Amino acid sequence: MPRERVNYAARGVLAGALALLLAAAALAGCGGGKKAPTTASSAPATAATTATTGTATTSTTASVTAGASLFTARCASCHTLAAAHATGKVGPDLDYVQPTVAQTEATIASGMRGSTATMPAGLLRGQQAADVAAYLAQVAKRSNVKLANP
C-alpha cells in the first residue's frame, strides 16, 4: 500500500485558524454578551465622584445604579465582585483590589494586559466608564474576599 502524504502546510493553516478563532472567542468574552438587567427604580442613585489626574481635578456626577447594570453586562464575566454576585476568574477580584475612581477610569481607558488575559482598551467610554468607576468605588470591599484557606 502506498503511504499517504501529509500536507503540513494545510495543517499549519488549520492550526493558525483555530488559534485565531480561540483568540476572538476570548476577546468576545470581555463584555459577556449579557444584557444589562433593568431596575425597578426610575430615579437612579447618583454619587458625586472626584478624580484627580496630575494637577487637574474633574468632578462628575455618576450613576451608581447605571454602573451596577453596566458592570453586570460588560465586566462580570471576567471579574469577581461580591456586590454583583460576579465570580469571573479571568480578571482580578475587584473586592480585593478596591480600585479608586481614578484607577478604574484609567484602566478602562487604557486596558490591561494580565498573565492570563487582556482587557481591551475602551470597553466603556465617557459617562459609562464614570458610572462603573463610581459603582466599584462604592461597593468593592476587602471584607468580601473569600480566602482559600481561612
N, C-alpha and C positions, 0 to 999 in steps of 0.2 A: 504494500500500500504506500502511495506517495505521502510524504509528510506535508501537512498543511502549513502554509506560510503565515506568519504572524505579522500583521501590519502595525508596527509600533507607532508610526505617525498617527494613525487613526486612534489608537489607544490614548496617545498624548492629548489629542484634541478632545476626546471624550472626558478625560480626567480634568482638563482645563475648564471645560464647560460645566462639569459637576462642581468644581471649586467656585466658579463664578456664581452658579445658582445658589450654592450654600451661603456665600457671602451676601448675596442680595437678600436671601431669606433672613439672615441675621440682622441686617440693617433695617429690614422692614419690621422687625420685632420692636425697634425703637418707636414707640407710639402705640404699640399694642393692637392697633386696629379696633379698639373698643370705642364705643360711643360714650360720650360723657353722660353720666346719669343726670336726670332732671331733679330739681329740688322743689319741695313744696313751698318754700318761701319765695315770695315775689320780690321782696326787698333784700338784696344781697348784703351780707355783712361786709364791712369795709374796715381797713386798717391803714392808718397813715404810716407810711414807711419812709425812712430817710436813708439814702445810700450815699456814701462818701467815696468819691473816686478822685484820688490826688488832692487837689485843692478845691474842687467843685463839689458842692453838696446839692443833690437833687431830691426834692420831696414829691412823692407820688401817692395818690390815694388808690390803693389796690383793693380788689375784692377778694377776700379770703374764701368766700363761697365759690366764686368762679375759679379760684386757684385750686380748690379741692376737686372740682369737676375736671379741670384740665389735667391735674396730676393723675387722677384715676384713668383718664383716657389716653394720656401721652407718656406717662412716666412709670406707672405702677407695674408694668410688665417686666421692667428691668430692676427696679429699686424696691427695697424693703422700707416700709413706713407703717408703724402700728396704727396711726390715726386713720389711714386709708385702707387698712386691712390688706396692705400690699406685701407680698412675700417674694418679690423678684430677687434673683440671685446673681444677675449679670453685673449690675451696677452696685455701688456701695449702699450700705444700710444707712439711710439718712437720719434715723434716730441716733445712731452712733456719731455720725459726722456733725450733726447740728449746724448746718450751714447758715451763715448770716444772709440777709437780703442781698448784700453786695456780692458775696461769694456765689450765691445761686444765680444771680443775673449774669455774672461774668462767665460762669461755667456753661450756662445755657447758650450764651452768645458765642463763645469760643469752642465749645465742645470739649471732650476729654478723651484721651487715649489711655485705656487701662490695660492690665495684663491679660484679661480675657476677652475684652470687647472695646469698642469705640462708641462714644456718644457723639453723634454728628453735631456740628455747629448749627445754631439757629433753629433748633426744633420748635421753639416758640420765639415770638418777637414782640417787642413793644409792651403793650398792656398785658398780654397773656403771660409773658415772662415775669412781669412785675406781680401779677396775681399769684402765680405759682411760688415766687420768692417770698411773698408775704405769708402765704399759707404754710410753707415749710418753716419759716422763722417762728410762726406761732405754734405749730404742733410737733415739730421734731424734738424729742426729749430722750436723753440717755437713759432715763429710768424705764423706758420702753424696751431697751435692748435686752434680749434673752441670751444668756451665756450658755455655751455648750456644756460646760462642766461647772455648775454653780457651787 
